[in-house]
Amino acid sequence: MPQAEVPLRGQPVAAGQGHPASATTLASSSAHQELVCSLIGLSLKTGLALVAVVSLVRLTSAYQTRMDRYGEISAVLGIQQAKLLKAQNRFDRLFATGGEQRLIEEQDQWIAPNRMRVVWQQHNPDSQAPFPTVEAHGARPVTTPPHP
């Protein structure tokens, strides 16, 4: 009986040679490897798609936050520009001809000629109270003569 040659590892087996069971094992092994590779590829694609979706969600929320901040800053800028324009107009009015008279007319805190001004002075600068109280012994009123 002739002895069948067993191929060495890594050598191809010609059709009809070797063990008949080895061809089916090789085919099933190849199909199994192909299935494993397909599953690995599918899981990688699914993982990348998931990362892309999460990134898009994060970018969308960051964009929305940035747009909200832009809206707030634009509103504050509009308010500040209106205040600046008002201050510029007032400055122009005060430093134009007759501005001194306009300033005097705007001042409604002038003391009437028949009134006396009271100014509080604190002798203790370490005092916690910003204004004199009944309990503050170091504060005393100072009167100034009436405004002419």
Secondary structure, DSSP 8 states (H G I E B T S, - for coil): --------TTS---TT-S-HHHHHHHHHHHHHHHHHHHHHHHHHHHHHHHHHHHHHHHHHHHHHHHHHHHHHHHHHHHHHHHHHHHHHHHHHHHTSTTHHHHHHHH------TT--EEEEEES-TT-S-SS--TT-SSEEEEEE----
